Amino acid sequence: MIGYYVVVAAFILLAAGNVTWQVWAPYFRSYPRVDCRAGLRDLTRAIERARQEAGSFSESGEDAALAHFRSGLSPDWDRHDEVAASCQSDHDLAVALDVIERLRYAEERAVRREVSELAPLRRRVGQIWANQLER
């Protein structure tokens, strides 16, 4: 029984330590200073680029479109934490970063919606056009 309790206690401590580290580790990291405004512009351009890339794959399925959207965000969004750390000192720029982050997630949801709802409708209208309207 003692061995069982030791294993269970070790697992609980390890899991709790891992969760605690995930929560508090970003506060202990230091990032090189970058130009916040330039970083925000890069993040915004990356969203535009990713949306265009994902739009051409809407017929390929949700997974493919999302993969292209997320890959289109790189390399600019790989530096997100550096930009966020640089923008912390200016309230207006921190708010701008928050809005840009919300846009990114909204665009990702839009890619999902386009693939799951709009692409089938577009195919159906294309079929109607070809079969019934071009006579």
Contact map, one row per residue, 1 for C-alpha under 8 A:
111110000000000000000000000000000000000000000000000000000000000000000000000000000000000000000000000000000000000000000000000000000000000
111111000000000000000000000000000000000000000000000000000000000000000000000000000000000000000000000000000000000000000000000000000000000
111111100000000000000000000000000000000000000000000000000000000000000000000000000000000000000000000000000000000000000000000000000000000
111111110000000000000000000000000000000000000000000000000000000000000000000000000000000000000000000000000000000000000000000000000000000
111111111000000000000000000000000000000000000000000000000000000000000000000000000000000000000000000000000000000000000000000000000000000
011111111100000000000000000000000000000000000000000000000000000000000000000000000000000000000000000000000000000000000000000000000000000
001111111110000000000000000000000000000000000000000000000000000000000000000000000000000000000000000000000000000000000000000000000000000
000111111111000000000000000000000000000000000000000000000000000000000000000000000000000000000000000000000000000000000000000000000000000
000011111111100000000000000000000000000000000000000000000000000000000000000000000000000000000000000000000000000000000000000000000000000
000001111111110000000000000000000000000000000000000000000000000000000000000000000000000000000000000000000000000000000000000000000000000
000000111111111000000000000000000000000000000000000000000000000000000000000000000000000000000000000000000000000000000000000000000000000
000000011111111100000000000000000000000000000000000000000000000000000000000000000000000000000000000000000000000000000000000000000000000
000000001111111110000000000000000000000000000000000000000000000000000000000000000000000000000000000000000000000000000000000000000000000
000000000111111111000000000000000000000000000000000000000000000000000000000000000000000000000000000000000000000000000000000000000000000
000000000011111111100000000000000000000000000000000000000000000000000000000000000000000000000000000000000000000000000000000000000000000
000000000001111111110000000000000000000000000000000000000000000000000000000000000000000000000000000000000000000000000000000000000000000
000000000000111111111000000000000000000000000000000000000000000000000000000000000000000000000000000000000000000000000000000000000000000
000000000000011111111100000000000000000000000000000000000000000000000000000000000000000000000000000000000000000000000000000000000000000
000000000000001111111110000000000000000000000000000000000000000000000000000000000000000000000000000000000000000000000000000000000000000
000000000000000111111111000000000000000000000000000000000000000000000000000000000000000000000000000000000000000000000000000000000000000
000000000000000011111111100000000000000000000000000000000000000000000000000000000000000000000000000000000000000000000000000000000000000
000000000000000001111111110000000000000000000000000000000000000000000000000000000000000000000000000000000000000000000000000000000000000
000000000000000000111111110000000000000000000000000000000000000000000000000000000000000000000000000000000000000000000000000000000000000
000000000000000000011111111100000000000000000000000000000000000000000000000000000000000000000000000000000000000000000000000000000000000
000000000000000000001111111110000000000000000000000000000000000000000000000000000000000000000000000000000000000000000000000000000000000
000000000000000000000111111110000000000000000000000000000000000000000000000000000000000000000000000000000000000000000000000000000000000
000000000000000000000001111110000000000000000000000000000000000000000000000000000000000000000000000000000000000000000000000000000000000
000000000000000000000001111111000000000000000000000000000000000000000000000000000000000000000000000000000000000000000000000000000000000
000000000000000000000000111111100000000000000000000000000000000000000000000000000000000000000000000000000000000000000000000000000000000
000000000000000000000000000111110000000000000000000000000000000000000000000000000000000000000000000000000000000000000000000000000000000
000000000000000000000000000011111000000000000000000000000000000000000000000000001100100000000000000000000000000000000000000000000000000
000000000000000000000000000001111100000000000000000000000000000000000000000000000100000000000000000000000000000000000000000000000000000
000000000000000000000000000000111110000000000000000000000000000000000000000000000110110000000000000000000000000000000000000000000000000
000000000000000000000000000000011111001000000000000000000000000000000000000000000110010000000000000000000000000000000000000000000000000
000000000000000000000000000000001111111000000000000000000000000000000000000000000010010000000000000000000000000000000000000000000000000
000000000000000000000000000000000111111100000000000000000000000000000000000000000011011000001000000000000000000000000000000000000000000
000000000000000000000000000000000011111110000000000000000000000000000000000000000000000000001000000000000000000000000000000000000000000
000000000000000000000000000000000011111111000000000000000000000000000000000000000000000000000000000000000000000000000000000000000000000
000000000000000000000000000000000111111111100000000000000000000000000000000100000010000000000000000000000000000000000000000000000000000
000000000000000000000000000000000001111111110000000000000000000000000000000000000010000000000001100100000000000000000000000000000000000
000000000000000000000000000000000000111111111000000000000000000000000000000000000000000000000000000000000000000000000000000000000000000
000000000000000000000000000000000000011111111100000000000000000000000000000100000000000000000000000000000000000000000000000000000000000
000000000000000000000000000000000000001111111110000000000000000000000000100110010000000000000000000100000000000000000000000000000000000
000000000000000000000000000000000000000111111111000000000000000000000000000000000000000000000000000100000000000000000000000000000000000
000000000000000000000000000000000000000011111111100000000000000000000000000000000000000000000000000000000000000000000000000000000000000
000000000000000000000000000000000000000001111111110000000000000000000001110110000000000000000000000000000000000000000000000000000000000
000000000000000000000000000000000000000000111111111000000000000000000001100000000000000000000000000000010010000000000000000000000000000
000000000000000000000000000000000000000000011111111100000000000000000000000000000000000000000000000000000000000000000000000000000000000
000000000000000000000000000000000000000000001111111110000000000000000001100000000000000000000000000000000000000000000000000000000000000
000000000000000000000000000000000000000000000111111111000000000000011111100000000000000000000000000000000000000000000000000000000000000
000000000000000000000000000000000000000000000011111111100000000000001001000000000000000000000000000000000010001000000000000000000000000
000000000000000000000000000000000000000000000001111111110000000000000000000000000000000000000000000000000000000000000000000000000000000
000000000000000000000000000000000000000000000000111111111000000000011001000000000000000000000000000000000000000000000000000000000000000
000000000000000000000000000000000000000000000000011111111100000011111001000000000000000000000000000000000000001000000000000000000000000
000000000000000000000000000000000000000000000000001111111100000010000000000000000000000000000000000000000000001000000000000000000000000
000000000000000000000000000000000000000000000000000111111110000000000000000000000000000000000000000000000000000000000000000000000000000
000000000000000000000000000000000000000000000000000011111111100110010000000000000000000000000000000000000000000000000000000000000000000
000000000000000000000000000000000000000000000000000001111111110110000000000000000000000000000000000000000000001001100010000000000000000
000000000000000000000000000000000000000000000000000000011111100000000000000000000000000000000000000000000000000000100010000000000000000
000000000000000000000000000000000000000000000000000000001111110110000000000000000000000000000000000000000000000000000000000000000000000
000000000000000000000000000000000000000000000000000000001111111110000000000000000000000000000000000000000000000000110000000000000000000
000000000000000000000000000000000000000000000000000000000101111111000000000000000000000000000000000000000000001100110000000000000000000
000000000000000000000000000000000000000000000000000000000000111111100000000000000000000000000000000000000000000000000000000000000000000
000000000000000000000000000000000000000000000000000000001101111111110000000000000000000000000000000000000000000000000000000000000000000
000000000000000000000000000000000000000000000000000001101101111111111000000000000000000000000000000000000000001100100000000000000000000
000000000000000000000000000000000000000000000000000001000000011111111100000000000000000000000000000000000001001100000000000000000000000
000000000000000000000000000000000000000000000000000001000000001111111110000000000000000000000000000000000000000000000000000000000000000
000000000000000000000000000000000000000000000000010011001000000111111111000000000000000000000000000000000000000000000000000000000000000
000000000000000000000000000000000000000000000000011011000000000011111111100000000000000000000000000000000001001000000000000000000000000
000000000000000000000000000000000000000000000000010000000000000001111111110000000000000000000000000000000000000000000000000000000000000
000000000000000000000000000000000000000000000000010000000000000000111111110000000000000000000000000000000000000000000000000000000000000
000000000000000000000000000000000000000000000110111011000000000000011111110000000000000000000000000000000000000000000000000000000000000
000000000000000000000000000000000000000000100110110000000000000000001111111110000000000000000000000000000000000000000000000000000000000
000000000000000000000000000000000000000000000100000000000000000000000111111111000000000000000000000000000000000000000000000000000000000
000000000000000000000000000000000000000000000000000000000000000000000000111111100000000000000000000000000000000000000000000000000000000
000000000000000000000000000000000000001001100100000000000000000000000000111111110000000000000000000000000000000000000000000000000000000
000000000000000000000000000000000000000000100100000000000000000000000000111111110000000000000000000000000000000000000000000000000000000
000000000000000000000000000000000000000000000000000000000000000000000000011111111000000000000000000000000000000000000000000000000000000
000000000000000000000000000000000000000000000000000000000000000000000000001111111110000000000000000000000000000000000000000000000000000
000000000000000000000000000000000000000000100000000000000000000000000000000111111111000000000000000000000000000000000000000000000000000
000000000000000000000000000000100000000000000000000000000000000000000000000001111111100000000000000000000000000000000000000000000000000
000000000000000000000000000000111100000000000000000000000000000000000000000000111111110000000000000000000000000000000000000000000000000
000000000000000000000000000000001111001100000000000000000000000000000000000000111111111000000000000000000000000000000000000000000000000
000000000000000000000000000000000001000000000000000000000000000000000000000000011111111100000100100000000000000000000000000000000000000
000000000000000000000000000000101000000000000000000000000000000000000000000000001111111100000000000000000000000000000000000000000000000
000000000000000000000000000000001111000000000000000000000000000000000000000000000111111110000000000000000000000000000000000000000000000
000000000000000000000000000000000001000000000000000000000000000000000000000000000011111111101100100000000000000000000000000000000000000
000000000000000000000000000000000000000000000000000000000000000000000000000000000001111111101100000000000000000000000000000000000000000
000000000000000000000000000000000000000000000000000000000000000000000000000000000000011111100100000000000000000000000000000000000000000
000000000000000000000000000000000000000000000000000000000000000000000000000000000000001111111100000000000000000000000000000000000000000
000000000000000000000000000000000000000000000000000000000000000000000000000000000000001111111110000000000000000000000000000000000000000
000000000000000000000000000000000000000000000000000000000000000000000000000000000000000001111111000000000000000000000000000000000000000
000000000000000000000000000000000001100000000000000000000000000000000000000000000000001101111111100000000000000000000000000000000000000
000000000000000000000000000000000000000000000000000000000000000000000000000000000001001111111111110000000000000000000000000000000000000
000000000000000000000000000000000000000000000000000000000000000000000000000000000000000000111111111000000000000000000000000000000000000
000000000000000000000000000000000000000100000000000000000000000000000000000000000000000000011111111100000000000000000000000000000000000
000000000000000000000000000000000000000100000000000000000000000000000000000000000001001000001111111110000000000000000000000000000000000
000000000000000000000000000000000000000000000000000000000000000000000000000000000000000000000111111111000000000000000000000000000000000
000000000000000000000000000000000000000000000000000000000000000000000000000000000000000000000011111111100000000000000000000000000000000
000000000000000000000000000000000000000100110000000000000000000000000000000000000000000000000001111111110000000000000000000000000000000
000000000000000000000000000000000000000000000000000000000000000000000000000000000000000000000000111111111000000000000000000000000000000
000000000000000000000000000000000000000000000000000000000000000000000000000000000000000000000000011111111100000000000000000000000000000
000000000000000000000000000000000000000000000000000000000000000000000000000000000000000000000000001111111110000000000000000000000000000
000000000000000000000000000000000000000000000010000000000000000000000000000000000000000000000000000111111111000000000000000000000000000
000000000000000000000000000000000000000000000000000000000000000000000000000000000000000000000000000011111111100000000000000000000000000
000000000000000000000000000000000000000000000000000000000000000000000000000000000000000000000000000001111111110000000000000000000000000
000000000000000000000000000000000000000000000010001000000000000000000000000000000000000000000000000000111111111000000000000000000000000
000000000000000000000000000000000000000000000000000000000000000001001000000000000000000000000000000000011111111100000000000000000000000
000000000000000000000000000000000000000000000000000000000000000000000000000000000000000000000000000000001111111110000000000000000000000
000000000000000000000000000000000000000000000000000000000000000000000000000000000000000000000000000000000111111111000000000000000000000
000000000000000000000000000000000000000000000000001001100100010011001000000000000000000000000000000000000011111111100000000000000000000
000000000000000000000000000000000000000000000000000000000000010011000000000000000000000000000000000000000001111111110000000000000000000
000000000000000000000000000000000000000000000000000000000000000000000000000000000000000000000000000000000000111111111100000000000000000
000000000000000000000000000000000000000000000000000000000100000000000000000000000000000000000000000000000000011111111110000000000000000
000000000000000000000000000000000000000000000000000000000110110010000000000000000000000000000000000000000000001111111111000000000000000
000000000000000000000000000000000000000000000000000000000000110000000000000000000000000000000000000000000000000111111111000000000000000
000000000000000000000000000000000000000000000000000000000000000000000000000000000000000000000000000000000000000011111111100000000000000
000000000000000000000000000000000000000000000000000000000000000000000000000000000000000000000000000000000000000011111111110000000000000
000000000000000000000000000000000000000000000000000000000110000000000000000000000000000000000000000000000000000001111111111000000000000
000000000000000000000000000000000000000000000000000000000000000000000000000000000000000000000000000000000000000000111111111100000000000
000000000000000000000000000000000000000000000000000000000000000000000000000000000000000000000000000000000000000000001111111110000000000
000000000000000000000000000000000000000000000000000000000000000000000000000000000000000000000000000000000000000000000111111111000000000
000000000000000000000000000000000000000000000000000000000000000000000000000000000000000000000000000000000000000000000011111111100000000
000000000000000000000000000000000000000000000000000000000000000000000000000000000000000000000000000000000000000000000001111111110000000
000000000000000000000000000000000000000000000000000000000000000000000000000000000000000000000000000000000000000000000000111111111000000
000000000000000000000000000000000000000000000000000000000000000000000000000000000000000000000000000000000000000000000000011111111100000
000000000000000000000000000000000000000000000000000000000000000000000000000000000000000000000000000000000000000000000000001111111110000
000000000000000000000000000000000000000000000000000000000000000000000000000000000000000000000000000000000000000000000000000111111111100
000000000000000000000000000000000000000000000000000000000000000000000000000000000000000000000000000000000000000000000000000011111111110
000000000000000000000000000000000000000000000000000000000000000000000000000000000000000000000000000000000000000000000000000001111111110
000000000000000000000000000000000000000000000000000000000000000000000000000000000000000000000000000000000000000000000000000000111111111
000000000000000000000000000000000000000000000000000000000000000000000000000000000000000000000000000000000000000000000000000000011111111
000000000000000000000000000000000000000000000000000000000000000000000000000000000000000000000000000000000000000000000000000000011111111
000000000000000000000000000000000000000000000000000000000000000000000000000000000000000000000000000000000000000000000000000000001111111
000000000000000000000000000000000000000000000000000000000000000000000000000000000000000000000000000000000000000000000000000000000011111
